[in-house]
Amino acid sequence: MAPINLVLWIAGIALIALGYTRARAPWSRYLALKDQDSNEQRYAAWRGGVRETGPTGASVAMEVLRRQWQVGAAIAVVGIVLVIAGFVVK
């Protein structure tokens, strides 16, 4: 086992942990906002009101949260690649 393997494993595990912690909170909040939006859509359909098609504050927040989740997931994927590279490099 070369020192580079150890460095790659440690860096990969650190990036996986960082990515997970950065992606967990925005993803759970995104799902909650998505549920609230679907409830509002059902209520508007039941009520028979006209719904505006423009962006709402919730849709903008969902887009921001989705982007934060994607960044966290990308960091975790880079960590996984580093861990795999630690096994491949000799």
Protein Blocks (a to p, Z undefined) as FASTA:
>chain_A
ZZklmmmmmmmmmmmmmmmmmmmmmmmmmmmmmmmmmmmmmmmmmnopacdfbdcfklmm
mmmmmmmmmmmmmmmmmmmmmmmmmmmpZZ
